[in-house]
Amino acid sequence: MRELYETINDPEAVLAFEPEELGGLLLRLLRNRRDDLPQPNGMFHPSNLIADAMRDGDASRGQSGYPRESWQAIGTALSEAFAWLEGQGLIVPPPDISNARNGWRILSRRARLFESEEDFRQFEMARRLNRSLLHPVIAEEVWLSFIRGKFAAAVFEAMRAVEIAVREAAELPIGEHGVPMIRKAFHKDNGPLRDSNQDEGEREALMHLFAGAVGSYKNPHSHRNVAMEDAGEAMEIVMLASHLLRIVDARRPLKGKPSHDEGLCGK
């Protein structure tokens, strides 16, 4: 893969890449050379490409290559990168069983859809959302939407789950919804989900946090199509929803219990 050297001729720079970073570069190089690959259907053999990258340059053609002392380290880095690409389903065995068994690979359907470096960056960012860190209520549906690149749907589903969880925990009627319902559930003076042991300012701040999150991220997606193309931003909102759901879980046992001060006043 001579294009790698033509793109980055410093071996130390190549070795500084993480497997997913080098994998992203390889994917772009493979896409660029797909139509020129000698094998039918764009097939390539990772081992052949690694060996090609390790070749001595052709001095007669003005080509140079990586120094021999770096070949083993670069070869290992490339093997890791190809393994990462295959693990993410970006390169796959061809349908032809014989070629597949012999190590040939092709770009996956998803890989062929990437048109730019930004497309790959968004894909890589989306894969970083750890399902195990999400609240169980949204761990499956929201995570699936997210890794499919449906960021707006993931944000809406996550915040809708927050709205439903608040209404159910506060035991408010089905007909109540949106920001007014959230404010009623967490009202600093009489909200069923308030924690009376907190300072008044903290109780009010939490009400505003929930109302602001639902009003900003759930309601707009309910009423119109809202573009959400940044995986990083969507991930932050989904994690916020997960955090809010855990707060609701913590408030359920407190609902209906008097504060320490209220208990003293009642004695």
N, C-alpha and C positions, 0 to 999 in steps of 0.2 A: 504494500500500500504506500506507494511513493508520495501520494498526496499528503500524508501525515507529515513527512519531513518538509515538504514544500510549504505546509501551513505553520508548523512549529519545528524549527531546526535545532532548537536548544534541547538536548536530552534532559537536562535538569527541569526544564519547564514541563516536559511531558510527564516526568516522574512526580511532579508536584500535584498533578491532578488526582482527585478521588476517582474511583471506578465509574461512578455515575457521571462525573464531569467529562472524563475521557470517553465514556460511552456515548455521551451526547455529541461530542465532536466526531466520533467514528460514524455515528448515524447520519450526520449531515454529509460527511464525505461519501458514504455509501449511496445516499440519495442522489448526490451530484453525479456519481459515476454509474448509476443504475443502468442507464441506456447503453453504456459503453462496455458493460461486463461481457466477457467472452462467452459465458455460459448462457443457455436459454433461460427465459423467465427470470432473469436477473439473479440467478444463483451465484453464490460466492462461498468460498471455504475459509473460515476464520484462520485456520493454520497457514493456508497459502498467503493470506493477506499479512499475517504476522511475519512470515518468512520474507515476504516482499519488502516489508518495512525495514528489515534487517540487512538487506542487500548492500553491498558496496556500491557507491555511486559510479556512474558511467562517465569517466573523465572525458571520453571522446565527444560526449554530448553535453559536456559542461555540468554534469550532475554530481552532486556529492551526497553523502549519507551520514547516518549517525556513526560515531566512533565505535569500533568493535568492543571496547571495554564496557560500553553501555548497553550492548545488545541484549544480554540476559535480563537485565533489570527492565528494559523497555518491553521485551517480549512478555515478561510476567505481567507488567502493567496492562498490556494489550489483552492478554488472556483474561485478566480480571474484568476488563471493560466489556469484552464480548460475552463473558459469563453473566455480567449484570444485564446487558441488553436482552439476553435470552431469558433471564429470570423475570424480566418485566414484560415479556411477550412482545418485544419489539423486533426481534429476529426469531424465526421459527423454522423447523424442518420443512422442506418442500413436500407436497403431496406424494411425489414419487418416492416410494419406500426405499428403493435401492439407493437413490441419491441421499435420502435422509440418513440412512444407516452409515453411509460413507462420510458423513460430517458436513454435507453441503447445507447451506441455509439461504433463506430469502427474507426480505423485509416483510413484516406483518402488515395487515390492513391498516392498523392504527399508525404504524410508522410511516406508511406511504401517504397518510393524510397530513403529516407535518409539513408545513410550507415555509417555516421560518424558525430561527433560533428561539423566538418568543414562544412559538407553539410548544417546542420541547421544554422550555423553562416552565411553562404552565403545567405541562404533564408531570414533570419532575416534582413541582411544588405540590400538586394534587396527591401524589403518591406518599407524601410525607405525613398526611393526616393519619394518625394512629387510632384505629378504631377502638382499641382497648382503653384509650383515654377519654372516650366519649361516654356520656350518661347512657345507661342501658336503653332508655326510651328512644333515643335517636341513633344508637350505635349502628343499627343495620340499615334502615331506610336512608338516613341522611348520608352515611358513609358511601353507600352504593351510588347515590346521585352525585356525590362529590367526585369519586374516582372516574365516573363516566363523563366528567367535565360539565355536568349540569349544575353549575354553581348557584344560579338564582333559585333553582328548585331546592337545593340543599339548604340554603339560607331560609327560605320560606318554611320548609318542613320543620327545621330546627326551632324557629321562633313560634310557629304554630303549636308545637309541642309544649313550649313554655306557657303559652296562653291557656291551653287546655289543662295543663298541670296546675296552674294557679287557680283556675275556676273550680276544678275538682277539689283541690285541697282546702279552698275557702268555702266549699259547699254553696256556691252561688248558682243561680238558675242558668240553664242552658242559654237562654236568650241574652244573657249579659256577655259582652265580649269586648275586645279591644282595650284601648287605653283607659276608658272610664271604669271598666271592670277591674283592671289591674290596680288602679288608684284606690278603689273601694277595698280590695283584698288586703292591700298593704297600708291603708290609711293609718297615719301615726297615732290617732286617738282611739279608733274603734275597729280598725281592720282586723279580720280574723287571723291573718298571717303575720301581724306585727309581733315583735318581741318587746314586750313592755319593760323588760330589764335594760334595754338599750336607751341611750340618751335620745331625747326628742329629735335632735338634729340628725342622728344616725337613722332613726326610723323614717324620717322624711326623705333622707338621701336614698335609702333603699327603695322606697316607693318610686322616686324619680328614676332610679336606675332601671327598674323593671319596666316602668311606663315608657321611658325613653327607648329602651331596646325594642320593645314590641312595636311602638309607634314608628320607629325609624326603619326597622328591618323586616317586620312582618306585614304591617298594614300596606305599605306601598306595593309589595308584591301581590297582595290580595286584590288590589283595585286596578292594576295596569301592569303591562310588561316592563320590568325594570332590568336594564342590562347589568349583568354581574359577570365580568370577564376575567377578573383578577383572582387567581387561585389563592394568593396570600391573604387578600382581604376577606374572601369568603371563609377561609380557614379560621381567621380571627373571630368572625361573627359566630361561626358554628361552635367554637370553643367557648365563647361568651354564653351562648345558649345552654351549653352543657353545664357551665358554672351556675347559671341561674336555676337550672333544674335541681341541682344539688342543694341549693339554698331552700328551694321549695320543700324538698325531702326533709331537710332539717327542721322546717317550720311546722310540719304536720303534727308532731307530738306536742308542740307548744300551743297549738290552737285551743282556745278556751281556758287555758291556765292563767291564773292571776299572776301579776308580777310580785316580787318580794315586797315592794312598798304597798301594793294593793292588798296583799295578804295581811300585812300588819294593820292596815287601816280597818280591815274587816273584823279584827279581833276585839 
